[in-house]
């Protein structure tokens, strides 16, 4: 299910986990589980950002090639 999360959903999940951990009323096991969940969401955000960066790079490279080809 986490693979289907949007970037915004993952960020919202991270914010919620951070708030829960900041309350300082969780036991150690729960805190560790929340931290693990946060790390998974963080990795998901990173993956989404990397994919977006690749798409943007491809688009920019394509535009530059089109511009160069049209000016020759």
C-alpha positions in Angstrom: 0.0 0.0 0.0 2.9 2.4 0.7 3.9 2.1 -2.9 0.6 3.8 -3.9 1.1 6.8 -1.6 1.5 10.2 -3.2 4.2 12.5 -2.1 1.7 14.7 -0.2 0.3 11.7 1.6 3.8 10.5 2.6 4.7 14.0 3.9 1.5 14.2 5.9 2.3 10.7 7.3 5.7 11.9 8.3 4.3 15.0 10.0 1.9 13.0 12.0 4.6 10.6 13.1 6.9 13.5 14.1 4.0 15.0 16.2 3.4 11.7 17.9 7.1 11.2 18.7 7.4 14.8 20.0 4.6 14.2 22.5 7.0 12.0 24.4 4.2 9.8 25.8 5.0 6.7 23.8 6.7 3.7 25.2 10.0 2.6 23.6 8.6 -0.1 21.4 5.9 2.2 20.0 8.5 4.9 19.4 10.8 2.5 17.5 7.9 1.3 15.4 6.9 4.9 14.6 10.5 5.7 13.8 10.6 2.7 11.4 7.4 3.9 9.7 8.8 7.3 9.4 12.0 6.0 7.7 9.8 4.0 5.2 7.8 7.1 4.4 11.0 9.1 4.1 12.4 6.6 1.6 9.1 6.7 -0.3 9.4 10.6 -0.5 13.0 10.3 -1.7 12.0 7.8 -4.4 9.2 10.0 -5.6 11.5 13.1 -5.7 14.1 11.1 -7.6 11.6 10.0 -10.2 10.4 13.6 -10.6 13.9 14.8 -11.0 14.6 12.3 -13.7 11.5 13.3 -15.6 12.4 16.9 -15.4 15.9 16.2 -16.6 14.6 14.3 -19.5 12.2 17.1 -20.4 14.9 19.7 -20.1 17.3 17.7 -22.2 14.7 17.2 -24.8 13.9 20.9 -24.9 17.6 21.7 -25.3 18.0 19.2 -28.1 14.9 20.6 -29.9 16.1 24.2 -29.4 19.6 23.3 -30.7 18.2 21.3 -33.7 15.8 24.2 -34.7 18.7 26.8 -34.6 21.1 24.8 -36.8 
